């Protein structure tokens, strides 16, 4: 491979990338593009996510614990060549031939260790309608090979332990000091064939083991379990409130036909009566978000519908206790999750545990020896990786790789890819007719693809000749204690680093005697986005502003669609389906925009940014828009009324519980690829590509959990059963996501703790704050009829039976009767939110009052609690 200026560039050959300087440690060459190798430890394989050091970690708190490599007796070659070969096989693993897979013994897997889909497919492959066989074709693909590829490369597997390892594991389980560091299922690299591996068992894989896929993944499953338990206990605390709402004391017709079973224990009011309102006007009930079925006029007589459902202090106080319990529980969860982060980090040993990253190196500091000499003062340096700001070149290489794969996919089955003779291969393929170009425009034409490859080869050749400034430096030590020492001695306040204050740090810690370094522990090797590593803070801020503006505009569009749907559709199920569809499409739109405009140096920050946008979108779609689009006086309406609030909430919970099993476990797209398209591919490589599995993003999984929490806290006051629905929904998410992670989804880069910390610090707090604030407005709004009772009763002018009344929608009203003792009412705005009152205190009901004494007391509880949480 020629370096710039050392030989002609050959089209079809991978060009030299001046991105990382070679550095020799103990005669073991560092290979550009490979993760830093630490002498004395197991070779690190990108995508594996962990390494197993076999030397003393030299940490006082861990000296009593055997290093991870001592836990297993399996034999793994420790040469650097093996690590490089493993990296290559992982990157192009879809090219594995049938012969190599047979040599690995993957076709001889025990049927008990196979997935059910694989066993079914192997049985159906005997039928020509399922797997069309090609007679007398030596290059014909083998479906059994593709399924072996799916289970050994796409799906995660762990190393099977020997009997000695089992004895060792039981000894470790008895030792509390060592149990914390014991890895029961050691994750195997993708495509491992030298040691025996097996698929992770669904039921026996413990929660702590989920951190094998990234600390963020392990914390996600822990969050689901803990929050589900919190919701269950909060629901139990609210059982007295549910019993009150379901009693005749709250609504005398509670057990009537209008009360749906799903609303058992909710604040839905079925005790509604018509009453005279001499001072009311039609204008009080006309507006885009007003309920027009609560006012009628008959021969000059004016009537309004009133809700005869009232709350006192006890139900509100019970809900307040549950929210206080949730607050304390979330604080405790945050404390233990911080400890769990440390535990996961100790168990999952990666190259980042031995490395430091220099974020602001001098632009001309490209000599690895200089960095080695500087950091050797803290301990032996194993490896130095210097990265350069060649983002354009890296992206061009990625684009070229995509075009090469596209070119190969357009070749006929009998042709083999030859980078040196691509022009001849392209000439052997006849040009597509116009109708095929139109129907398959997304696939491209092989001649057009070849022209693009030639063009990008010229660009790469030109870019490879340029000099690139140093952007980051990664230094890997032989012992973790040396890494900790370097972090401790080189840590400095940000302001001193920005001002290059050399007096704020020891002289020996100043690089070149005049440059203050900004260092940190790097992210997991597999999560670093090398092509975006040199993006500046100004670029990231500008890109973030653009994507957030688009996100807010897209959220507004979604809100408008939901409001229009709710105004035209009275069926809660249809409304919930529309919301679910928008919540499904929204993340895909946001991903496309982010990929176009945003740059992130690591996968964790990318996922965190995406998490914020998707969470805002789903919170607004699922909760806020539904509440704003529902007329205030329809809040407690039964299902028989056109406008109602709580039935759509129930329908959304049900769709959340049903959606995950159908779309995730059902995996419709993956099954189409594996069972329909895959068996009909012309060669093994293309068949294997149909078995690469669908991806997942931890940011999107977190948004589903926080959405359920937000909806529960927001509506839990009026719908206490929401806590039980939330518990069930989160359990479904836990089981569904675990199944998909172990049996359906392909392996992804390890994600750190950014999303988990962000959730605990901001979104969980915001959800709880929304629950407390909304509760104060819900309780202040009872009975949600905008009608205040007067001291007078109906006059003879109003007394009588009314059979032919119609509301403002023109719909007929059921016959009602006005008695001499029926009280008169007056319109009064009970919606303190519309009045702009914060907090929602009883003083907001001036001049007419509608709150009971107990209602006023509980409103004070919630109002001041809202202020307290905001201050905290």
Buried (B, 14 or more C-beta within 10 A) or exposed (E): EEEBEEEEBBBBEEBBBBBBBEBEBEEBBBBBBBBBBBBBBBBBBBBBBBBBBEBEBBBEEBEEBBBBBEBBEBEBEBEBEBBBBBBEBBBEBBBBBBEBBBEBEBBEBEEEBBBEBBEEBBEBBEEEEBBEEEEEEEEBBBBBBBBBBBBBBBBBBBBBBEEEBEEBBEEBEEBEEBEBBBBBBBBBBBBBBEEBBBBBEEEEBEBBBBBBBBBBBBBBBBBBBBBBBBBBBBBEBBBBBBBBBBEEEBBEBBEEEBBBEBBBBBBBBBBBBBBBBBEBEEEBBEEEBBBBBBBBBBEEBBBBBBBBBBBBBEBBBBBBEBBBBBBEBBEEBBEEBBEBBEBBBBBBBBBBBBBBBBBBBBEEBBBBEBBBEBBEEBBBBBBBBBBBBBBBBBEBBEBBEEBBBBBBBBBEBEEEBEBEEBEEBBEEBEEBEEEEBEEEEEBBBBBEBBEBBBEBBEBBBEBBEEEBBBBBBBBBBBBBBBBBBBBEBBEBEEEBBEEEEBEBBEEEBBBEEEEBBBBEBBBBBBBBBBBBBBBEEEEBEEBBEBBBEBBBEBBEEBBEBBBEBBEEBBEBBBBBBBBBEBBEEBBEBBBEBBEEBBBBBBBBBBBBBBBBBBBBBBBBBBBBBBBBBBBBBBBBBBBEBBBBBBBBBBBBBBBBBEBBEEBBBEBEEBEEBBBEEBBEBBBBBBBBBBBBBBEBBBBBBBBBBBBBBBBBBBBBBBBBBBBBBBBBBBBBBBBBBBBBBBBBBBBBBBBBBBBBBBBBEEBBBBBBBBBBBBBBBBBBBBBBBBBBBBEEBBEEEBBEEBEEBEBBEEEEBEEBEBEEEBBBBBBBBBBBBEEEBBBBBBEBBEEBEBBBEBBBBBBBBBBEBBEEBEEE
